[in-house]
């Protein structure tokens, strides 16, 4: 099930007037790319300078909020300054500077680190052109960020690159358990993730690289739950396809904290799965969501209906993988939400 392969999801494609299909949120801005940069001042001790692509997305917005709350300055690098200013108005984000593409280089140079979250939607009908663009949207921005880091003089070069990838790297299975040592899958999305990651790894050897393979992000103001909740409230919620597909999820607070730790802790390097310790089957997610909302979860969305709308792209919601965060636990990362029931209770409350 592909909603567990890439980052946070929204639901936008229609199967019937009351049923909707998921679409990745980190591509919520469709084909607009944004980059953010956080600035460090030596006079402020541990204040960081972080450049972040995709900062207007579901994860990126919360990450910027956290960075600002921790007294780190934020620079937004975007293709559309006016649109970015709507998301981060000066009155609410006084520490955020918004800069368009010609200024990305100056923003990255001198920054403490870079967070790369950019990407294009994957839950759509996959033509050959769309598949090409899904891959290139990730490779293009990652490559640009890597080149800007590499071109920075040593004394002002970022020390860390935290680059998002996805649990789609592992392919799909109803029986296997995947951790960071598991091999890559053989399908199209696994191929995308491999190239995405290999591009990030082309950065200078003196730059610490953390690759976060992100599962489905659950939160209040976007992602998969933004459209699932209204369906359940209308007594129209239920599993997609068989419901047996694995759902590797993570609470928004936990993925943001994981990225933050990767920026600030030297021990965070290499591949780290950005998923909660206890993945669930999709039917269990729906059952728990229905319980928290006080609604039934009996109305399944048949697989053939999704295939009729999405074609090959239906794999993003009909298949999944069981991914566990072995490395994050080894590093001592503390999950606020290890069980989906507790995550949903906090989100819905």
DOTOR-954974 format. One record per residue (C-alpha): chain; x, y, z. Coordinates in Angstrom, 3 decimals. Layout:
<recs>
REC  cadena      east     north        up
REC       A         X         Y         Z
...
</recs>
This chain:
<recs>
REC  cadena      east     north        up
REC       A     0.000     0.000     0.000
REC       A     1.692     3.069    -1.221
REC       A     0.328     5.504     1.286
REC       A     2.941     3.994     3.547
REC       A     5.637     4.481     0.935
REC       A     5.956     8.171     0.750
REC       A     5.369    10.951     3.129
REC       A     2.204    12.503     4.489
REC       A    -1.001    12.150     2.540
REC       A    -4.112    14.047     1.723
REC       A    -7.174    12.592     0.046
REC       A    -8.282    14.278    -3.137
REC       A    -9.244    11.936    -6.003
REC       A   -12.890    10.938    -6.093
REC       A   -14.185     7.385    -6.491
REC       A   -17.770     8.321    -5.722
REC       A   -19.321    11.477    -4.260
REC       A   -18.478    10.226    -0.771
REC       A   -15.260     8.264    -1.242
REC       A   -11.824     9.744    -1.833
REC       A    -8.361     8.432    -2.559
REC       A    -5.055     9.492    -1.020
REC       A    -2.548    11.849    -2.539
REC       A     0.838    12.634    -1.001
REC       A     0.825    15.836     0.939
REC       A     4.423    16.710     0.562
REC       A     3.382    17.325    -3.016
REC       A     0.330    19.169    -1.796
REC       A     1.637    22.313    -3.426
REC       A     1.517    20.343    -6.689
REC       A     4.442    21.413    -8.829
REC       A     5.712    24.240    -6.700
REC       A     9.021    23.702    -4.959
REC       A    10.182    25.495    -1.892
REC       A    13.401    25.515     0.046
REC       A    13.991    26.811     3.529
REC       A    17.086    27.870     5.297
REC       A    17.753    28.427     8.967
REC       A    20.519    30.759    10.050
REC       A    23.014    30.496    12.849
REC       A    24.702    33.364    14.626
REC       A    27.793    32.524    16.625
REC       A    26.802    35.005    19.294
REC       A    23.763    32.885    20.093
REC       A    25.589    29.752    21.101
REC       A    23.804    26.682    19.771
REC       A    21.571    28.438    17.285
REC       A    21.559    26.499    14.002
REC       A    21.474    27.526    10.367
REC       A    19.315    25.037     8.418
REC       A    18.257    25.079     4.748
REC       A    15.050    23.114     4.124
REC       A    13.463    22.188     0.813
REC       A     9.735    21.486     0.844
REC       A     9.217    23.562     3.976
REC       A     5.681    24.585     3.031
REC       A     4.557    20.958     3.121
REC       A     2.953    19.107     6.001
REC       A     6.221    18.121     7.685
REC       A     8.145    21.209     6.644
REC       A     5.706    23.671     8.191
REC       A     5.885    21.957    11.562
REC       A     9.665    21.676    11.341
REC       A     9.997    25.407    10.723
REC       A     7.731    26.068    13.709
REC       A     9.917    23.896    15.920
REC       A    13.122    25.488    14.713
REC       A    11.724    28.926    15.414
REC       A    10.462    27.853    18.836
REC       A    13.993    26.668    19.639
REC       A    15.364    30.088    18.629
REC       A    16.865    29.084    15.301
REC       A    16.517    31.561    12.431
REC       A    14.787    30.299     9.283
REC       A    15.341    31.315     5.663
REC       A    12.803    30.250     3.079
REC       A    14.142    29.559    -0.390
REC       A    11.259    29.354    -2.840
REC       A    10.246    29.757    -6.462
REC       A     7.336    31.929    -5.367
REC       A     8.116    34.382    -2.618
REC       A     4.571    35.753    -2.495
REC       A     3.034    32.303    -1.980
REC       A     5.588    31.366     0.672
REC       A     4.846    34.609     2.512
REC       A     1.211    33.552     2.821
REC       A     2.272    30.419     4.691
REC       A     4.887    32.147     6.843
REC       A     3.692    35.732     7.410
REC       A     6.261    38.031     8.983
REC       A     4.075    38.813    11.999
REC       A     3.916    35.123    12.948
REC       A     7.394    34.118    11.760
REC       A     9.676    37.055    12.495
REC       A    12.772    34.851    12.307
REC       A    11.969    33.575     8.818
REC       A    13.536    35.091     5.725
REC       A    12.037    34.176     2.365
REC       A    14.381    34.045    -0.632
REC       A    13.850    33.006    -4.235
REC       A    16.025    30.617    -6.226
REC       A    18.917    32.958    -7.107
REC       A    19.509    33.380    -3.361
REC       A    19.581    29.676    -2.468
REC       A    23.337    29.534    -2.775
REC       A    23.903    32.357    -0.311
REC       A    21.416    30.798     2.079
REC       A    23.024    27.365     2.058
REC       A    26.539    28.738     2.391
REC       A    27.120    29.431     6.042
REC       A    24.193    27.359     7.219
REC       A    24.646    24.654     9.839
REC       A    22.731    22.048     7.899
REC       A    20.220    21.327     5.151
REC       A    16.911    19.455     5.295
REC       A    15.644    18.192     1.937
REC       A    11.894    17.423     1.897
REC       A    10.837    18.312    -1.655
REC       A     8.845    16.035    -3.978
REC       A     5.883    15.724    -6.398
REC       A     2.577    13.817    -5.849
REC       A     2.543    10.088    -6.478
REC       A    -1.129     9.162    -5.921
REC       A    -2.337     9.907    -9.408
REC       A    -2.768     8.084   -12.705
REC       A     0.757     7.265   -13.831
REC       A     1.470     8.120   -17.437
REC       A     5.058     7.732   -18.603
REC       A     5.454    11.500   -18.307
REC       A     4.049    11.624   -14.766
REC       A     6.339     8.798   -13.663
REC       A     9.312    10.643   -15.108
REC       A     8.332    13.830   -13.307
REC       A     7.724    12.039    -9.989
REC       A    11.319    10.859   -10.088
REC       A    12.856    14.024   -11.495
REC       A    11.098    16.297    -8.993
REC       A    13.035    14.539    -6.249
REC       A    16.316    14.117    -8.082
REC       A    16.328    17.675    -9.417
REC       A    16.013    19.448    -6.075
REC       A    18.263    16.997    -4.240
REC       A    20.927    17.390    -6.921
REC       A    20.717    21.176    -6.736
REC       A    21.061    21.149    -2.960
REC       A    24.017    18.760    -3.140
REC       A    25.803    20.916    -5.706
REC       A    25.274    24.064    -3.654
REC       A    26.690    22.342    -0.574
REC       A    29.670    21.009    -2.538
REC       A    30.419    24.428    -3.997
REC       A    30.462    26.112    -0.586
REC       A    33.902    27.012     0.799
REC       A    34.941    24.615     3.558
REC       A    34.672    27.190     6.332
REC       A    31.023    28.007     5.502
REC       A    29.875    24.596     4.254
REC       A    26.897    22.933     6.011
REC       A    27.976    20.120     8.313
REC       A    24.909    17.931     7.858
REC       A    22.394    17.033     5.164
REC       A    19.141    15.431     6.333
REC       A    17.453    14.171     3.185
REC       A    13.985    12.650     3.097
REC       A    13.347     9.454     1.262
REC       A    10.515     6.962     1.795
REC       A     9.652     3.478     2.958
REC       A     8.754     2.780    -0.658
REC       A    12.461     1.933    -0.917
REC       A    11.693    -1.568     0.383
REC       A     9.019    -2.542    -2.106
REC       A     5.850    -4.197    -0.828
REC       A     5.045    -7.301     1.201
REC       A     2.330    -8.589     3.510
REC       A     4.718   -10.939     5.308
REC       A     8.213    -9.433     5.467
REC       A     9.517    -7.037     8.122
REC       A    11.862    -4.352     6.817
REC       A    14.544    -2.493     8.724
REC       A    17.413    -0.289     7.572
REC       A    19.488    -3.313     6.533
REC       A    16.798    -4.727     4.231
REC       A    17.443    -4.675     0.477
REC       A    15.569    -2.410    -1.887
REC       A    12.463    -3.558    -3.705
REC       A    12.207    -4.011    -7.458
REC       A     9.215    -1.827    -8.329
REC       A     9.078     1.693    -9.726
REC       A     8.825     3.501    -6.385
REC       A    11.752     1.553    -4.957
REC       A    13.733     2.693    -7.986
REC       A    12.738     6.302    -7.305
REC       A    13.919     6.018    -3.708
REC       A    17.234     4.450    -4.677
REC       A    18.051     7.261    -7.081
REC       A    16.786     9.864    -4.602
REC       A    19.115     8.531    -1.920
REC       A    22.119     8.012    -4.186
REC       A    21.842    11.629    -5.312
REC       A    21.964    12.864    -1.717
REC       A    25.007    10.682    -1.025
REC       A    27.002    12.509    -3.711
REC       A    27.606    15.359    -1.268
REC       A    31.094    16.019     0.156
REC       A    32.596    13.354     2.378
REC       A    33.011    15.817     5.228
REC       A    29.234    16.415     5.333
REC       A    27.281    14.072     7.615
REC       A    24.300    12.589     5.734
REC       A    21.135    11.229     7.354
REC       A    18.600     9.602     5.021
REC       A    15.163     9.454     6.655
REC       A    12.892     6.870     5.038
REC       A     9.528     8.331     6.004
REC       A     6.283     6.406     6.371
REC       A     2.745     7.829     6.463
REC       A     2.703    10.913     8.661
REC       A    -0.327    11.384    10.914
REC       A    -1.250    14.823    12.225
REC       A    -4.077    17.272    12.821
REC       A    -3.794    19.727     9.968
REC       A    -3.062    17.595     6.944
REC       A    -1.815    14.248     5.768
REC       A    -3.918    11.117     5.442
REC       A    -6.247    11.977     8.313
REC       A    -7.327    15.336     6.881
REC       A    -9.765    13.611     4.512
REC       A   -10.229    10.306     6.312
REC       A   -11.837    11.924     9.342
REC       A   -14.720    13.601     7.435
REC       A   -15.508    10.306     5.706
REC       A   -15.697     8.501     9.041
REC       A   -17.853    11.279    10.493
REC       A   -20.289    10.684     7.609
REC       A   -20.300     6.934     8.403
REC       A   -18.453     6.311     5.125
REC       A   -15.052     5.254     6.449
REC       A   -13.366     1.918     6.031
REC       A   -10.348     0.019     4.728
REC       A    -9.041     0.268     1.183
REC       A    -8.791    -2.942    -0.814
REC       A    -8.283    -6.016     1.358
REC       A    -7.285    -4.021     4.436
REC       A    -4.474    -6.506     5.041
REC       A    -1.788    -4.230     3.622
REC       A     0.678    -2.910     6.189
REC       A     0.530     0.723     7.231
REC       A     3.884     2.055     8.434
REC       A     2.980     5.312    10.125
REC       A     4.518     8.003    12.319
REC       A     3.044    10.899    14.282
REC       A     3.912    14.344    12.904
REC       A     5.565    15.362    16.174
REC       A     7.816    12.303    16.088
REC       A     9.016    12.757    12.503
REC       A     9.760    16.428    13.161
REC       A    11.645    15.530    16.347
REC       A    13.563    12.828    14.492
REC       A    14.647    15.304    11.814
REC       A    15.597    17.802    14.499
REC       A    17.715    15.194    16.287
REC       A    19.376    14.284    13.002
REC       A    20.335    17.918    12.544
REC       A    21.777    18.376    16.000
REC       A    23.190    14.961    16.968
REC       A    26.405    13.726    15.263
REC       A    25.451    10.091    15.879
REC       A    22.515    10.360    13.468
REC       A    23.905     9.333    10.084
REC       A    23.154     6.920     7.303
REC       A    19.698     5.420     6.800
REC       A    17.112     5.920     9.557
REC       A    13.541     4.693     9.172
REC       A    11.057     7.445    10.015
REC       A     8.278     5.165    11.218
REC       A     6.703     4.343    14.569
REC       A     7.807     1.124    16.325
REC       A     4.443    -0.566    15.801
REC       A     3.114    -0.548    12.226
REC       A    -0.452    -1.804    11.749
REC       A    -2.528    -3.290     8.993
REC       A    -4.776    -0.753     7.308
REC       A    -7.896    -2.439     8.640
REC       A    -6.604    -1.898    12.194
REC       A    -5.925     1.770    11.503
REC       A    -9.506     2.182    10.307
REC       A   -10.860     0.268    13.302
REC       A    -8.895     2.434    15.743
REC       A    -9.871     5.639    13.947
REC       A   -13.517     4.625    13.988
REC       A   -13.257     3.843    17.712
REC       A   -11.705     7.213    18.542
REC       A   -14.313     9.041    16.449
REC       A   -17.207     6.930    17.696
REC       A   -18.004     5.840    14.150
REC       A   -18.115     2.470    12.355
REC       A   -15.335     1.456     9.962
REC       A   -17.283    -1.017     7.893
REC       A   -17.382     0.518     4.402
REC       A   -14.399    -0.712     2.373
REC       A   -13.206     0.940    -0.832
REC       A   -12.812    -1.900    -3.376
REC       A    -9.497    -2.212    -5.142
REC       A   -11.055    -2.195    -8.605
REC       A   -12.552     1.243    -7.928
REC       A    -9.131     2.681    -7.128
REC       A    -7.617     1.055   -10.193
REC       A   -10.345     2.566   -12.357
REC       A    -9.338     6.042   -11.170
REC       A    -5.582     5.696   -10.677
REC       A    -4.526     2.898   -12.995
REC       A    -0.993     1.805   -12.101
REC       A    -0.910     4.487    -9.413
REC       A    -3.441     2.460    -7.409
REC       A    -0.490     0.522    -6.036
REC       A     0.147     3.485    -3.742
REC       A    -2.888     2.563    -1.657
REC       A    -3.411    -1.136    -2.312
REC       A     0.041    -2.351    -1.266
REC       A     2.238    -1.684     1.729
REC       A     5.196    -2.770     3.801
REC       A     5.930    -3.431     7.464
REC       A     8.822    -1.142     8.379
REC       A    10.408    -0.859    11.829
REC       A    12.717     1.926    13.133
REC       A    15.626    -0.237    14.301
REC       A    18.240     2.468    13.897
REC       A    16.243     5.200    15.646
REC       A    15.814     2.916    18.646
REC       A    19.524     2.086    18.674
REC       A    20.256     5.810    18.713
REC       A    18.019     6.194    21.758
REC       A    15.332     8.238    19.998
REC       A    12.259     8.534    22.199
REC       A     8.946     8.177    20.376
REC       A     6.088    10.152    21.889
REC       A     3.618     7.903    20.079
REC       A     4.554     4.237    19.651
REC       A     0.999     2.952    19.165
REC       A    -1.463     4.193    16.578
REC       A    -4.303     4.234    19.104
REC       A    -2.456     6.782    21.259
REC       A    -1.452     8.833    18.216
REC       A    -5.044     9.004    16.985
REC       A    -6.375     9.941    20.426
REC       A    -3.954    12.863    20.594
REC       A    -4.728    13.992    17.057
REC       A    -8.493    13.799    17.412
REC       A    -8.638    15.359    20.891
</recs>
